[in-house]
């Protein structure tokens, strides 16, 4: 287990907890909708797999590489 957890969008400087709150408030359930609101996942895209996991699991902190290491 890593001592470092992925918990934010670096480009937008937003914690995933903040992104999750925004998504709930605005009834957003996909990364595409976040992008349409120009809120998150609009620049480098490194956060996209983690945001997809956030929407799927409700979690906001992830092991690096969690998006490829998790089984569906």
NORVENNOR-V272190 format. One record per pair of residues at least 24 apart in sequence whose ideal C-beta (glycine too) atoms are under 10 Angstrom apart, sorted by sequence separation. I is the first residue (numbers start at 1). J is the second residue. D is the distance in Angstrom with one decimal. If there is no record, write none. Layout:
((I & J & D) (I & J & D))
This chain:
((16 & 40 & 8.8) (31 & 55 & 7.2) (9 & 34 & 9.4) (14 & 39 & 7.7) (30 & 55 & 6.6) (12 & 38 & 9.4) (14 & 40 & 5.6) (29 & 55 & 6.1) (12 & 39 & 7.4) (13 & 40 & 10.0) (14 & 41 & 9.8) (28 & 55 & 8.6) (12 & 40 & 5.1) (19 & 47 & 8.4) (23 & 51 & 8.9) (11 & 40 & 8.6) (12 & 41 & 7.8) (9 & 39 & 9.3) (11 & 41 & 8.5) (12 & 42 & 6.9) (9 & 40 & 5.1) (11 & 42 & 7.4) (12 & 43 & 6.9) (16 & 47 & 7.9) (19 & 50 & 9.7) (20 & 51 & 9.2) (23 & 54 & 8.2) (8 & 40 & 9.7) (9 & 41 & 6.7) (11 & 43 & 3.7) (12 & 44 & 9.7) (19 & 51 & 6.8) (23 & 55 & 7.4) (9 & 42 & 9.0) (10 & 43 & 8.7) (11 & 44 & 5.2) (14 & 47 & 8.8) (9 & 43 & 8.4) (10 & 44 & 7.4) (11 & 45 & 8.5) (16 & 50 & 6.8) (20 & 54 & 6.0) (9 & 44 & 9.0) (11 & 46 & 7.8) (12 & 47 & 7.9) (16 & 51 & 7.2) (19 & 54 & 7.1) (20 & 55 & 8.6) (9 & 45 & 9.7) (10 & 46 & 6.8) (11 & 47 & 7.6) (19 & 55 & 9.8) (9 & 46 & 8.1) (10 & 47 & 7.2) (16 & 53 & 9.4) (17 & 54 & 9.4) (9 & 47 & 4.1) (16 & 54 & 5.6) (20 & 58 & 7.6) (8 & 47 & 7.7) (9 & 48 & 9.2) (20 & 59 & 9.1) (21 & 60 & 9.6) (6 & 46 & 8.9) (20 & 60 & 5.7) (6 & 47 & 8.0) (9 & 50 & 8.4) (19 & 60 & 7.9) (8 & 50 & 9.1) (9 & 51 & 7.6) (18 & 60 & 8.9) (6 & 49 & 9.4) (7 & 50 & 8.5) (16 & 59 & 8.2) (17 & 60 & 4.7) (6 & 50 & 5.4) (16 & 60 & 3.9) (17 & 61 & 8.6) (15 & 60 & 7.3) (16 & 61 & 7.1) (15 & 61 & 9.4) (16 & 62 & 8.2) (6 & 53 & 9.6) (7 & 59 & 9.7) (8 & 60 & 9.1) (7 & 60 & 6.3) (8 & 61 & 9.4) (5 & 59 & 10.0) (6 & 60 & 9.7) (7 & 61 & 4.5) (5 & 60 & 9.4) (6 & 61 & 7.1) (7 & 62 & 7.5) (5 & 61 & 4.3) (6 & 62 & 4.7) (5 & 62 & 6.3) (6 & 63 & 7.5) (5 & 63 & 6.6) (6 & 64 & 5.8) (4 & 63 & 8.6) (5 & 64 & 7.9) (6 & 65 & 8.8) (2 & 62 & 9.7) (4 & 64 & 6.5) (6 & 66 & 7.3) (2 & 63 & 5.5) (5 & 66 & 9.0) (6 & 67 & 9.1) (1 & 63 & 6.8) (2 & 64 & 5.7) (2 & 65 & 8.8) (2 & 66 & 9.7))
